[in-house]
Amino acid sequence: MIELQNVSRLYRSDEIETTALHNINLTIRQGEFVAIMGPSGCGKSTLLNTLGTIDRPTSGAYLFNGVDLAKLSEAKLAQHRARHLGFIFQSFNLVDDLTIYENIELGLLYRQGQKGSRRQAIETAMDRVGIAHRARHFPHQLSGGQQQRAAIARAIVGNPDLILADEPTGNLDTENGAQVMDILKGLNASGATIIMVTHSPSHADQASRRVDILDGQLVASVAQML
Ligand SMILES: Nc1ncnc2c1ncn2[C@@H]1O[C@H](COP(=O)(O)OP(=O)(O)OP(=O)(O)O)[C@@H](O)[C@H]1O
């Protein structure tokens, strides 16, 4: 599904040049659940943003189902994201003055579809994460765990085949973190490929593969027995 070939990402400011990613080679097959680990500042978010086409490699190729995304225009990348990707963030990133239902609807913004089928998709996504009873609430009326589950519903409402999660359990207590992991494993079992950055060894252990990054370089990629 995904192939990164010698991907590097440099950040240049006036006098400083930072190599956030250095010659990353990584292949991810459809249906994998990959955990990315590494110390703060090693390049994990840059790697996830590159996989999400929010960031572009400075050099190297990013093949997605055989297409080199590094060569696509912004408009084509927006289409690619709408069709294939779902994003989950550490800080949920819900819009404060929209209801939970409306927040989840944002996940369908760039997708076609009749009103009835959109409502159906939103209700299915809410049921999947157990948040349907909070549809008319606003984010601040929900607990952190509920907010993250709503954010997951927004990420999956368009049925993405790749879910990118940046420390999805980072702001949650143990119980809510475990719930989020169970939802992610369920989504993976129904076919979604998942790539998750995490600082939690116990959450990384639940993935089918663990990738370690150090100073912008991929230092290990290990399949895990589940
Ligand atoms: N926009 C930017 N401009 C300049 N340097 C940047 C930028 N974004 C990231 N960097 C640098 O690139 C390196 C990798 O950053 P990145 O955010 O990917 O690390 P990370 O592993 O996700 O860290 P953390 O675990 O703390 O979130 C860091 O040295 C960071 O300072």
The ligand as an SDF file (V2000), in Angstrom:
LIG
                    3D

 31 33  0  0  0  0  0  0  0  0999 V2000
    8.2010   23.5310   11.0120 N   0  0  0  0  0  0  0  0  0  0  0  0
    9.4160   23.2110   11.4750 C   0  0  0  0  0  0  0  0  0  0  0  0
   10.4650   24.0590   11.3000 N   0  0  0  0  0  0  0  0  0  0  0  0
   11.6940   23.7320   11.7470 C   0  0  0  0  0  0  0  0  0  0  0  0
   11.9960   22.5770   12.3810 N   0  0  0  0  0  0  0  0  0  0  0  0
   11.0040   21.6990   12.5880 C   0  0  0  0  0  0  0  0  0  0  0  0
    9.6640   21.9620   12.1540 C   0  0  0  0  0  0  0  0  0  0  0  0
    8.8790   20.9020   12.5000 N   0  0  0  0  0  0  0  0  0  0  0  0
    9.6950   20.0190   13.1240 C   0  0  0  0  0  0  0  0  0  0  0  0
   10.9680   20.4940   13.1680 N   0  0  0  0  0  0  0  0  0  0  0  0
   12.1340   19.8030   13.7550 C   0  0  0  0  0  0  0  0  0  0  0  0
   12.2200   18.5080   13.1920 O   0  0  0  0  0  0  0  0  0  0  0  0
   12.5940   17.5510   14.1910 C   0  0  0  0  0  0  0  0  0  0  0  0
   11.5190   16.4450   14.2530 C   0  0  0  0  0  0  0  0  0  0  0  0
   10.3050   16.9820   14.7940 O   0  0  0  0  0  0  0  0  0  0  0  0
    8.9990   16.0950   15.0310 P   0  0  0  0  0  0  0  0  0  0  0  0
    7.9090   17.0190   15.4870 O   0  0  0  0  0  0  0  0  0  0  0  0
    8.7460   15.2800   13.8360 O   0  0  0  0  0  0  0  0  0  0  0  0
    9.4480   15.1600   16.2500 O   0  0  0  0  0  0  0  0  0  0  0  0
    8.6110   14.1270   17.1350 P   0  0  0  0  0  0  0  0  0  0  0  0
    9.4110   12.8810   17.1740 O   0  0  0  0  0  0  0  0  0  0  0  0
    7.2190   14.0500   16.6450 O   0  0  0  0  0  0  0  0  0  0  0  0
    8.6320   14.8100   18.5780 O   0  0  0  0  0  0  0  0  0  0  0  0
    7.5830   14.7220   19.8160 P   0  0  0  0  0  0  0  0  0  0  0  0
    7.6140   13.2980   20.3180 O   0  0  0  0  0  0  0  0  0  0  0  0
    8.1660   15.6790   20.8110 O   0  0  0  0  0  0  0  0  0  0  0  0
    6.2420   15.1370   19.3090 O   0  0  0  0  0  0  0  0  0  0  0  0
   12.7630   18.3270   15.4760 C   0  0  0  0  0  0  0  0  0  0  0  0
   14.1420   18.6000   15.6380 O   0  0  0  0  0  0  0  0  0  0  0  0
   11.9750   19.5900   15.2480 C   0  0  0  0  0  0  0  0  0  0  0  0
   12.5210   20.6580   16.0020 O   0  0  0  0  0  0  0  0  0  0  0  0
  1  2  1  0
  2  3  1  0
  2  7  2  0
  3  4  2  0
  4  5  1  0
  5  6  2  0
  6  7  1  0
  6 10  1  0
  7  8  1  0
  8  9  2  0
  9 10  1  0
 10 11  1  0
 11 12  1  0
 11 30  1  0
 12 13  1  0
 13 14  1  0
 13 28  1  0
 14 15  1  0
 15 16  1  0
 16 17  2  0
 16 18  1  0
 16 19  1  0
 19 20  1  0
 20 21  2  0
 20 22  1  0
 20 23  1  0
 23 24  1  0
 24 25  2  0
 24 26  1  0
 24 27  1  0
 28 29  1  0
 28 30  1  0
 30 31  1  0
M  END
$$$$
